[in-house]
C-alpha cells in the first residue's frame, strides 16, 4: 500500500495522517517504509516524528515514537498519556546517523520499520 502525505503540523500527540503497517506472513512482523525530506528552511532541530500505535489503543495512551532530526539524531521512545492527560516520551535508545544523505531538502531519506511484538 502506498500513501503520500505532506504533513507540517506540530504538537500532535496522535497524528492526523495514519496508515496501517503491513503484516509479513513469513516472519509475523509488521513492516513500513517511510520516505521523508525536509524543506530547505528547516532548522537543525526540525525533523520527523513517527508514532506506532496499537490498533486497540488508538487513543494514544501507549505507543512507540521514532524521531529523526535534521542534525542526524535518531531516537526511539515509549510514549504514554496518563489518566490526567499528561503526555510523556521516555527515550529507550538514541543514535547519531553517519549517513551522508540525511533528511535533505532535495532528496528523500528512506526509513524501514520492522516491528515484532512477540
C-alpha positions, 0 to 999 in steps of 0.5 A: 500500500502506498500513501503520500502525505505532506504533513507540517503540523506540530504538537500532535500527540496522535497524528492526523495522517495514519496508515496501517503497517503491513503484516509479513506472513513469513516472519509475523512482523509488521513492516513500513517504509517511510520516505521523508525530506525536509524543506530547505528552511528547516532548522537543525532541530526540525525533523520527523516524528513517527508514532506506532500505535496499537490498533486497540489503543488508538487513543494514544495512551501507549505507543512507540515514537521514532524521531529523526532530526535534521542534525542526524539524531535518531531516537526511539521512545515509549510514549504514554498519556496518563489518566490526567492527560499528561503526555510523556516520551521516555527515550529507550535508545538514541543514535547519531546517523553517519549517513551522508544523505540525511533528511535533505531538502532535495532528496528523500531519506528512506526509513524501514520499520520492522516491528515484532511484538512477540 
